[in-house]
Structure formats: C-alpha cells, structure tokens
Amino acid sequence: MPDFTADVILWKIKRGEKIDRADLRGIQMQKAVLDGASFRRCDFEGANLEGVRLAKANLKNASFREAYLAGADLREANLDNADLEGANLEAAMLAGANLGRANLEGANLSGADLSGARLTHAQLDSANLAGAKLSGAILSHADLVECDLGIAQLDKADLTSANLESANLEEASFVEANLSEADLREVNAKGAKFGGASLHRATLAKGNFTGADLANVDLRGAKLDDAKLDGATLTGAKISGVMASGASFANLRADWADGSPDGNGRNRVTGADVVAATLMGKVTTPVATKRYFGKGDVLRNASLQFDEGASVEIESLFEQCSIALGQGTELVIGAEGTLSGCQITGAGNITIHGKFFERASPGIAGASQLIVTSGGALVGAVEQPEGATRFAFEPGCRLRMKITQKNGKNGRQ
C-alpha cells in the first residue's frame, strides 16, 4: 500500500508541502496536476501516471521502474539520477528536463520530446527512442548500446564520447551534431543524415551507412574499418587520417573532400580520388612554399606571385614591386622590411611589422586579413574584397590609410 492516497497527495501539493522519500508504488494518478512538486527519492515503481503533469517537478533520485508515464508532462523536471528502467514514456514531454545519470535502460521513449534535455552519463541501453525529438539535447558520455533511434531527430545534439554500439540509427537526423570520439561500431545508420556533424576520432567500424548523408562531416581520425558506405554522400567531408580497411564505397557520391590535417580546406581531393587517394589511407598534404628575403637584400621593379598556401617573410627592401598572393598565403613584412612604392593584390593574410608605402592606389587590394603591429607603418589605400577584410591595428602603429570597398565606396581614413 502507498504511504499516501492520491487525494492526500493532491491536498499536500496544494498546501505547498514536499512529499519526499515516500513509498508510492503502484499508485494511480492519471492526469494529476503536480507541476513544481517535490518527490525527491520517492518510489513510484509500477505506478500509473499516464498524462500526469510534473513540469519543473523535483524528482531527483526518484524511482519510476516499470511506471506508466505515457503522455506525461515532465518539461524541465529534475530527474537527476532517477531510475526509469522499463518505464513507459511514450510521447512524453521532457524538453529541457535534467536526466543526468538517469537509468532509462529498456525504457519506451518513442515519440517523446527531449529537445534540449540533459542526459549526460545517462543509461539508455536498449531504450526505444524511435521518432523521439532530441534536437539540442546533451548526451555526452551517455550509454545508448542497442538503442533504437530510428527516424529520431538529434540535430545539434551533443553526443561527445557517447556509446551507440549496435544502435539503430536508420533515417535518424544528426545534422550538425557533435559525435566526437563516439562509439558507433556496428550501428545501422542506413539513410541517416549527418550533414555538418563532427565525427572526429569516432569509431564507425562495421557500421552500415548505406545511403547516409555525410556531407561536410568532420571524419578526421575516424575509424571506418569494414564499414558500409555504399551510395553515401561524402562531399565536403574532412577525411584526414581516416582508417577504412575493408570498407566498401560502391556508388559513393563525393564531388570533393578535404584532406588537410587541420580541416582548413587547403588540400582538396576530388571525384574518384576521394576513395582511392583518401579513404584508403593515401592522403598527401602539399608542403607549403616558404620564401624568405633577408636583411640587406634589395629588389626593384619586380613582379612576384606566390601560390595558395605559401608563406613569405620579407626583411629586406622592395622598391616599385608588384606582389600577387594566392588564397591563404601568409605575407609577413618583418621589422627590418620596407616595401616602398609597392602594390599587393590577392586574398592573402598580411602582417606588417615594418613599413609599407603604396605605389598606385589601392596599395593593398583583396586581402583577407591585414594586421599592423605596434612597430609597423602603412601609408596607402586598402581595397576590401566583397567578403570584407579583417583588420587589426595594435597601439603604437603608424597609419595614413583609406579603406574602400571593391565597388569604390570609401571607408574610414
């Protein structure tokens, strides 16, 4: 017999009393209004709480083993370390709830709304989350072994280091989710959507990703040994360091992939080479060209061009020179460097420790980034590209400059 009847509980709640540590096993309280109530460490094992309202209730360390909570309202409830093993929470509302360290092993959460819920270190082994809403939920270090997440929504969820071994993820959505270092061994992820997600250093060995959308996914250092990616989309994925021994890639869709170690897009692998040259462990990273012009050197009336990703340092005198920079080129004018009557064009990153004096306006055109440090000097106009230049001017630098847009619109001086 429960310690209290349903009527007594409702009376106590109405008076603002707490009902902590009570034995309420088997109690019948369908559709009861208990919002904000405190039931810490109470035992609701086998209780019928269908449609009950427990929004913002304190249920910390409470037991709901085998309880019937279908359609219950538990929004923002505190279920920290609660025991919900085998509970029926079908279509329950748990948005924003705290389920940290909760035991949900074998629970039925199909169709439940757990948007933004906290499930850090929660136990969800063999739980049914088919069709559940988990967008923005925090499931870091959660145990989801053999869990059913078919057609569930987990967009932007945090599953860092979560264990999803042998889980069903068929047609689930993990768009922009964080699955870094997660364990997805032997999962069924056919048709699942991972667009923009992080699977950095995740384990996907023997997983079935047939027809999955892995566009723009971070797979650096991931383990894909013996995985199935037949018909999957991998365009724009970051794949440096992927291990994929025995994996299958029939009909893989990948216009290009990023093979750069830091995922900055500088080492693109295109078309059929994505499989042959990247996923099979044969990524080659281009070595950046480094050029150094030392003290005492003088260069006049020269036209110089530096390719994408090059690194250039000037500690000498350049006069009446034109310098073209490729995308991402790093140009450093050292403390002893002087560019007099010169012009720099292209989408490079420019740092001025020394001096720059323009030849024709604009002296600098199209730069992605321009930094003038405390000892630097810049005299001239800077024309920004359509995407705008990032500026940084340290205290003590000397500037006589005009900033314009590519369309000719003047900026500050």
N, C-alpha and C positions, 0 to 999 in steps of 0.2 A: 504493500500500500504506500502511495506517495505521502510525504510528510504533510502536504497541503492539498486541498481540493482546488480545482480551477477557480471557483468563486472566491476562495480565500486569497489566492494569488492575485487575482484582479483587484480585490479590495486593498491588499497591501501595496500594490503598484500604484493605485490611485492615491494612496496616502504618501507616496514617495519613499516607501521602505525598500530596502535591499533584501533580496532573497538569495543569499549566498550559502554555498555548501549544503543545500537541501537535496534530499532524495526524492526525485520527481520521475522515477522510472515508470514508463507506461502511461503517463498522464495524457488525457485527451483535451487539447486546447486548440482545436481547429479555428483558424481565422481570428484568434485573440489579438487584441491590440496591446502590445508590450513594448512599444518604442521607447528606447532610452533606459530600459530597466536593467538592473544588475542581477545576474545569475552566475556570478563567479563560482567555479568549482561545483556547480550543480550537476546532478546526474539525470539526464533526460533519456537514458537508454530505452529504446523501443517506444518512445513517446510519439503521439500523433499530433504534429504541429503543422499540418497542411495549411498553407496560406497565412500563417501567423505573421504578425508584424513585429519585427525585432530590430528595426532600423536604429543604428547607433547604440545598440544594447551592449553591455559589458558581459561577455560570455567567455572570458579568459579562463582557460583550464577546464572548461565545462565538457561534459561527455554527452555526445549525441549518437552513440553507437546504435546502428540499425534504426535510428529515428526516421520518421516520415516528415520531411520538410519541403515537399513539392510545392512550388509556387510561393515559398516563404519570402518575406522582405527582410533581408539582412544587410541592407546597404549601410556601409561604414560601420558595421558592427565589429567589436573587438573579439575575434576568435583565436587570439594568440594561444598556441599550444593546446587548442581544443582537440578533442577526439571525435571525429566524424566517420570513423571506419564503417563502411557499409551503409551509410546514411543515404536516403533518397532526397536529393536536392534538385530534382528535375525542374527546369525552368525557374529556379530560384533567382532572386535578385541579390547579388553580392558585390555590386560595384563599389569600389573604394574600401571594401572590408579588409581587415587585418587578419590574415590566415597564416602568419609566420609560424613555422614549426608545427603547424596543424597536421593531424593524421587524417588523411582523406583516402586511405587505401581502400580500393574497391567501391568507393562512393559513386553514386549516379548524379552527375552534374550536367547531363545532356541538356543543351539549350539554355543553360544557366548564363547569367550576365555577371562576369567577373572583371569587367572593364576597370582598369586602374587598381585592381586588388593587389595586396601584398601577400605573396606566397613563398617568401624566402625560406629555404630549407624545409618546405612542406613535403609531406609524404603522399604521393598520388599514384602509387603503384597500382596498376590495373584499374584505375578510375575511368569512368566513362564521361568524357568531355566532348563528345561528338556534337558539333554545331554550337559549342559554347562561345561566348564573346569574352576574349581575354586581351583585347587591344590595350596596350599601355600597362599591362599587368607586370608585376615584378616576380619572376620565378627563378631568380638566381639560386643555384645550388639545390634546386628542387629535384625530387626523385619522381620521374614520370615513366619508369620502366613499364613496358607493355600497356601504356595508357592509350586510350582511344581519343585522338584529337581530329578525327575525320571531319572535314569541312569547317573546322573551328577557325575563329578569327584571332590571330595573335600579332597583328600589325603593331610595330614599335614596342613589342613586349621585350622585357629583359630576361633572357634565359641563359645568362652567363654561367658556364660550368654546370648547367643542368644535365641530368641523366635521362635521356629519352631512348635508351636502348630498347629495340624491338617494338617501339611505339608505332601506332597507326596515325600517319600524318596525311593520308590521302586527301588531296584537294584542299588542304588547310592553307591559310594565308599567314605568312611570316614576313610580309613586306616591311623592310627597314627594321626588322627585329635584331636584337643582339644575341647571337648564339655562339659567341667566342668561347672556345675551349669546351663546348658542349659535347656530350657523347650521343651520337646518332647512329651508332652501329646497328645494322640490320633493320633500320626503320623502313616502313612502307610510305614513301613520300611521292607516290605517283601523282602527277598533275598538281603538286603543291606549288605555291607561289612564294619565292624568297627574294623578290626584286629589291636590290639595295640593302639586303641584310648582311650582317657580319657573321661569317663562319670561320673567322680567323683561328687557326690552330684547332679547329673542331675535328672530331673523329666521325667520319661518314662511311667507314669500311663496311662493305657488303650491304649498304643501303640501296634501296630501289628508288631512284629519282627519275624514272622514265617519264618523259614529257613534262618535267618540272621546269619552272621558270627561275633560273639562276642569274638573270641579267643583272649586271653591276654588283654582284655579290663579292664580298671580300673572302676569298678562299686561301689566302696566303698561309702556307704551312699546314693546310688541312690534309687529312688522311682519307683518300678515296679508294684505297685498295679493294679490288673486287666489287666495286660499286657499279650500278647500272645507271647510265646517263643517256640511254638511247632516246633520241628525239628531244632531249632537253635543250633549253636556251641558255647560252653562256656568254652572250655578247656583253662586252664591257666588264667582265669579271676580272678580279685581281687574283692571279694564279701563281705567283712566285712561290717556289718551294713546295708546291703540291706533290703529294705522293700518291700515285694512281696505278700501282702494279696490278695487272689483271682486270682493270676496269674496262667497261665497254661503252663506246661512244657512237654507236651507229646512228646516222642521221642527226648528229649534233648540229644545232644551229648556233653559230658563233661568227659574226662578221669580223670581230676582233676581240682580243683580250689583253689585259695589262700584265706584262711580265716583269715589271720593275719591282725590286725588293721593298721599296717604301710605298708602293702603290700610287705613285705620282703621275702615272700615265706616260712616262717618257720612253718606255720600251713596249711598243705595241706589237703584238703578234696577230697576224690577220689570216682569215679564211681557214683553209685546211691545215695551216701550220699550227693552229691552236692546239690540236691534238698531237700532231707529230713532234712539234718543237717545244711544246709547253707542258701539257699534262703528262707526257711520258718522261718528264724529268730532264729535258734538254733545253731549258730556257737559257738564253745567252743575254747578258746585260751589256749594252755598249759602254765602253770606257769613255768617260767624259774627257774631251780635249782640254788640256791645260796649257795656257800660254803665259809667259812671264817676260815683261820688258823691264830690265833692271836699271839701276841708277847709272847716270852718265850716258845712256843711250839717247839719241836724237832721231826722230822720224819726221820727215817733212813731205807734204803733198802726196800722201799715200791713201789708198782706198783699201780698207781691211774688212773682211767678212768672217764672222765666227758662227759656226753651225749650232743648231739646237743642243742645249745641254753643256756647252763649252764653259770653261772657267778661265777668265782673263784678268791678270793683275798688271797694272801699269805703274812703275815707279820712275819713269823717265819723262822726257819732253816730247810731246807730239805737237807739231805745228801744221795747220791747214790740212788736217786729215779728216777723212770720212770713215765712220765705223758703223757697220751693219751687224745687228745682233739677232740671232735666231731665238725662237721661243725658249724661255727659261735660261738663257745664257746669263752667267754671272760676270759682271764687269766691275772691277774694283780699281778706282783711281787712288793709289796709295798716298801716304802723307808727303812723299817726295815727287809725286807725279803731277804734271801740268799738261792740260790739253788746251792749247791756245789757238783760237780761230778754227775750232773743230766742230763737227756735227756727228751726233749719234742717232741712229734710227733703229727701229725694231723692238719687239716685245721682250726685252731682257730686263734683268734686275740690276740697277746701277747703284753703287755705293761710292760716295765722294769723300775721301779723307783729305785729298789735295785740292787742286784748282781746276776749274773748267770755265773756259771763255768761248762763247759761241762764235762761229764764222758767219753763217747766214741764219736768219730766224725761220723756223724754230731750231735752236741748237740741239735740243733733245726732242725726238718725236716717237710716240708709240710705246714708251717704256711701261712695263707692268708695275715696276716699283722703283722709287727714287729716294735714296737716303743721303742726307748731307750731315756728316758728323760734326762735332764741336770744332774741329780744326779745318773743316772744309770750306770752300768758297765756290759759288756758282753765279755766273753772270750770263744771262740769256733767257730765251723763252722756252717753255716746255709745253709741247702739244700732247694732250692726252688722247689715247685711243678711245673707241666707242665704249669700251668697258671701264674706262677711267684708270688713272694711275694712282697707286698707293704711295703717299708721301710721308716722310719722317724727317724732321729738322731738329737736330739737337741744339740746346742752348749754346751760344757762342759761335755758331756757324755764320758765315757772311753770305748774304743773298742779295742779288739785284735781278729779279726774275719776274716774268709774266707767265701765267698759266692760261692756256687756251684749250678749247675743245677742237676735235678734228674738223668740225664744221665751221671753225673760225671764230666761235664765240669766245670773248675774252673772259678770263677769270681774274683772280686776285693778283696784286703786284707786290 
